Amino acid sequence: MKRKVDLVILSDVHLGTYGSRASELVAYLKSIDPTTLVLNGDFIDIWQFSKRYFPAAHMEVLKTIASMLTNGTKVYYITGNHDEMLRKFKGFKMGGLEIQNKLLLNLPTGKAWIFHGDVFDTTMKHSKWVAKLGGKGYDLLIVLNTLMNWISEKLGRGRISLSQKVKDSVKGVVKYVNNFEETAAEIAMCSNYQYVVCGHIHQPQIKKMMGKDGGEVLYLNSGDWVENSTALEYHEEKWILYRHDRSKVVDHAEMKAQNKDALNYEQLLQEVIAGLQTN
């Protein structure tokens, strides 16, 4: 039986790349029944998108969300840097789907300011080609990491994260993450928001941040579905950081059976085009 959840926020799925843990995400989405679902940026990796690589599991993620829309879930697509070309469609609505660059939700316990977070990234602003090159390198690192983990698990030694070891060992990365969190929190406090919710840096987190003037805000980061397989859930006025059990995946036959009434790729594309023409 699916879990009822008031609000689910996930980000950095990077569909269309080798590192995306799409099968795990499908299993998670199949286990929940959210009233509202927020896709907080870098959901589809348009930077690295290739028609040669968009496997069945990645398409099943889209079909599963299409099925959620059919069943009444409100879905917000917040744009990120890897899907920035969608920013020109800000305000687009089609049924329960809405595209925005940022979002403010009035929750029972306070206002939640939701955005991807790349706005704080100076590399994105001034050297986009460097950022894209880094994205290619990161994708390669994830592919190597996947191979190493397969070998490591066969030897009974468990999983390791190369990218996390690199991040943790570089002081500049740690400083960047800290500055990112502090900047987001300060702006949220100045705007009298109770929650600030980001993605972008692939660092899942829920923590209270204190301001210099005594103010406070709850900083939340939904993490990613490349390394961490995490999401934020808000239910019955409480936040939790969900971490998916990576052993839980849905096989392709089961996915196809459960999504038989969902839109296929061509239908989905036609619906989006028709919606854009009427907006």
C-alpha positions in Angstrom: 0.0 0.0 0.0 1.3 3.4 -0.9 2.3 5.9 1.7 0.3 9.2 1.8 2.6 12.2 1.8 1.6 15.8 1.8 4.7 17.1 -0.1 7.6 15.4 -1.7 10.6 17.3 -3.0 13.4 15.7 -5.1 16.1 17.1 -7.3 19.1 16.3 -9.4 17.8 13.1 -11.0 19.8 13.8 -14.2 17.7 11.6 -16.4 19.6 10.9 -19.7 23.0 10.3 -18.0 24.7 7.1 -17.0 24.8 8.0 -13.4 21.0 8.5 -12.9 19.5 5.9 -10.5 16.2 5.8 -12.4 15.2 2.3 -11.3 15.6 3.2 -7.7 13.5 6.4 -8.2 10.7 4.5 -9.9 10.6 2.1 -6.9 10.4 5.1 -4.5 7.7 6.9 -6.6 5.7 3.7 -6.7 5.7 3.5 -2.9 4.2 7.0 -2.3 1.0 8.9 -3.0 1.9 12.6 -2.7 -0.5 15.4 -2.7 2.2 17.7 -4.2 5.4 16.7 -5.9 8.2 19.2 -6.6 11.0 18.4 -9.1 13.5 20.9 -7.9 15.9 21.2 -10.9 18.2 19.1 -13.0 15.5 16.5 -13.4 16.3 15.9 -17.0 20.0 16.6 -17.9 19.6 18.6 -21.1 23.2 19.5 -21.1 24.2 15.9 -21.6 21.1 14.6 -23.2 21.5 12.2 -26.1 18.9 10.3 -28.1 21.4 7.4 -28.0 21.0 7.1 -24.2 17.6 7.3 -22.6 17.0 3.8 -21.3 13.6 2.2 -20.4 14.0 3.0 -16.7 14.5 6.7 -17.4 11.3 6.7 -19.5 9.5 4.8 -16.7 10.3 7.7 -14.4 8.4 10.1 -16.7 5.5 7.7 -17.2 5.2 7.2 -13.4 5.0 10.9 -12.9 2.5 11.2 -15.7 0.4 8.5 -13.9 0.6 10.6 -10.7 -0.7 13.6 -12.6 -3.6 11.5 -13.9 -4.4 10.5 -10.3 -4.5 14.1 -9.1 -1.0 14.8 -7.8 0.1 18.5 -8.3 3.5 18.5 -9.9 5.8 21.5 -10.0 8.8 21.4 -12.2 11.5 23.9 -11.0 14.2 24.5 -13.5 17.9 24.1 -12.7 21.1 24.7 -14.6 21.2 21.3 -16.4 17.6 22.0 -17.7 17.9 25.8 -18.0 16.5 25.9 -21.5 13.1 25.3 -19.8 13.3 28.6 -18.0 11.7 30.4 -20.9 8.6 28.4 -20.2 8.2 29.7 -16.7 4.5 29.8 -15.8 3.5 27.1 -18.3 0.6 25.0 -17.0 -0.9 21.8 -18.3 -3.4 20.0 -16.0 -1.6 19.5 -12.7 1.8 20.2 -14.1 3.4 23.7 -13.7 6.9 24.9 -14.7 8.5 27.6 -12.5 12.0 28.9 -11.8 11.3 29.2 -8.1 8.4 28.4 -5.8 6.9 29.7 -2.6 4.6 27.3 -0.7 2.5 28.3 2.3 2.7 25.3 4.5 0.7 24.9 7.8 4.0 25.5 9.7 5.4 28.4 7.6 6.5 29.6 4.2 8.8 27.3 2.2 11.0 29.0 -0.4 12.0 26.4 -3.0 14.6 26.9 -5.8 17.3 24.8 -7.4 20.3 26.8 -6.1 22.5 27.4 -9.1 21.9 31.1 -8.8 24.6 31.1 -6.2 27.1 29.4 -8.5 29.7 31.9 -9.9 31.0 29.2 -12.3 27.6 29.0 -13.8 27.4 32.7 -14.3 30.8 33.5 -15.7 32.2 30.2 -17.1 29.3 28.0 -18.2 31.6 26.0 -20.5 33.7 25.1 -17.5 30.6 23.9 -15.6 29.5 21.8 -18.6 33.0 20.3 -18.9 32.9 19.5 -15.2 29.5 17.9 -15.7 31.0 15.5 -18.3 33.9 14.7 -15.9 31.4 14.0 -13.1 29.4 11.7 -15.3 32.5 9.8 -16.2 33.5 9.5 -12.5 30.0 8.1 -11.7 30.4 5.5 -14.5 33.8 4.4 -13.0 32.3 4.4 -9.6 29.5 2.2 -10.7 32.0 -0.3 -12.1 34.1 -0.2 -9.0 31.0 -0.8 -6.8 30.0 -3.8 -8.8 33.4 -5.3 -8.3 33.5 -4.3 -4.7 30.1 -5.8 -3.9 31.1 -9.0 -5.7 34.1 -9.2 -3.3 31.8 -8.5 -0.3 33.4 -5.2 0.5 30.3 -2.9 0.1 29.8 0.3 -1.8 32.1 3.4 -2.0 31.6 6.9 -3.4 34.5 8.2 -5.3 32.9 11.6 -5.9 32.1 12.0 -2.2 35.7 11.2 -1.2 36.9 13.8 -3.7 34.4 16.4 -2.3 35.3 15.6 1.3 39.1 15.9 0.6 39.0 19.2 -1.1 38.8 22.2 1.3 37.5 24.4 -1.5 34.5 22.2 -2.0 33.7 22.1 1.7 33.9 25.9 1.8 31.7 26.2 -1.2 29.0 24.0 0.4 29.1 25.9 3.6 28.9 29.3 1.8 26.0 27.9 -0.3 24.0 26.9 2.8 24.8 30.2 4.6 23.8 32.4 1.7 20.5 30.6 1.1 19.7 30.8 4.8 20.5 34.5 5.1 18.3 35.4 2.2 15.5 33.3 3.5 15.7 34.9 6.9 15.7 38.4 5.4 12.5 37.5 3.6 10.9 36.0 6.8 10.6 32.5 5.3 10.6 29.6 7.7 12.1 27.1 5.3 14.6 27.3 2.4 14.7 24.3 0.1 17.5 23.7 -2.5 19.2 21.0 -4.6 22.1 21.5 -6.9 25.1 20.6 -4.7 24.1 16.9 -4.2 24.4 17.2 -0.4 21.2 16.0 1.3 20.6 18.0 4.5 18.1 19.2 7.1 19.5 21.6 9.6 18.6 24.8 11.5 20.6 27.8 10.5 21.0 30.8 12.9 21.3 34.4 11.7 23.6 37.1 13.1 20.5 39.0 14.3 19.1 36.0 16.2 16.8 34.9 13.4 16.6 31.3 12.3 15.5 29.2 9.3 15.4 25.5 8.5 17.7 24.8 5.6 16.8 21.7 3.6 18.6 20.1 0.6 16.9 17.3 -1.3 20.2 15.7 -2.4 20.2 13.8 -5.6 19.4 10.5 -7.4 23.0 9.9 -8.7 24.9 9.3 -5.5 22.6 9.6 -2.5 19.0 8.5 -3.7 17.3 11.0 -1.3 14.2 13.1 -1.2 12.5 15.5 1.2 9.1 14.6 2.6 6.8 17.0 4.5 3.8 15.2 6.2 1.6 16.1 9.1 3.6 19.3 9.7 7.0 17.5 9.9 10.0 17.3 7.6 12.1 14.1 7.1 15.0 13.3 4.8 14.1 10.1 3.0 17.0 7.8 2.0 16.2 5.1 -0.4 17.2 1.5 0.2 19.3 0.8 -3.0 18.4 -2.8 -3.0 14.8 -1.9 -3.7 14.2 -1.5 -7.5 11.3 -2.3 -9.8 12.0 -4.6 -12.7 11.0 -3.4 -16.2 8.2 -5.9 -16.6 6.5 -4.7 -13.4 7.0 -1.1 -14.4 5.4 -1.6 -17.8 2.4 -3.4 -16.2 1.8 -0.7 -13.6 2.2 2.1 -16.1 0.1 0.6 -18.9 -2.4 3.5 -18.7 0.3 6.2 -18.5 1.2 8.3 -21.6 3.9 6.9 -23.8 6.8 9.1 -25.1 5.0 10.2 -28.3 1.7 11.0 -26.4 3.7 12.9 -23.7 5.5 14.9 -26.3 2.3 15.7 -28.2 0.6 16.8 -25.0 3.5 19.1 -24.0 3.6 20.7 -27.5 -0.2 21.2 -27.6 0.1 22.9 -24.1 2.9 25.2 -25.2 0.9 26.3 -28.3 -2.1 27.3 -26.2 -0.1 29.2 -23.5 
